[in-house]
């Protein structure tokens, strides 16, 4: 993991600790009117949705052999682990996977991506015990690899990208321990680190829309 990303992740952990507030015994002394700390929420989540990265350079490179076919939107899956936070704010680590391909005759382009994504969400509006509306930040490390196959020509590359985005989340609570959510987000900016190694690789442009349905289990 690069130095910039480690710094961002450290900041994420720090913010989570600040949100956590004082330990449970703090404020329980002789001073009247001091409330105990809020209960810390922990959760495990599953996500399924659709992701549409730009991949402009890659699509332009192979649009000819593929007869204009392009890599576009396709299924996205992920699992998430929540970091302890009080109240209605959410901080989690997500591990996701995405794959898409384009084919024309004997020519085929296949792209795979694996995501490590710390995400934060902050409450905007809440209907108690029913629905929570949040605004969040997305920070991802994306490991990707693609392969182009055709008659007499096979090409493949790998890339590491760091990108950033924002999302809005709606979460409905049928019970106290289960949340059903919908995320609508956009990856706004990304940087491909691979070319810093001196290799002339095709840039992987990951910005694009991402929509996800999720199921969170609180404990």
Buried (B, 14 or more C-beta within 10 A) or exposed (E): EEEEBEEBBEEBEEBBEEBBBEEEEEBEEEEEEEEEBBEBBEBBBEBEBBBBBBBEEBBEBBBEBBEEBBBBBBEBBBBBEBBBBEBBBBBBBBBBEBBBBBEBEEBBBBBBBBBBBBBBBBBEEBEEEEBBBBEBBBBBBBBBBBBBBBEEEEEEBEBBBBBBBEBBBBBEBEEEEEBBBBBBBBBEEBBBBBEEEEEEBBBBBBBBBBBBEBEBEBE
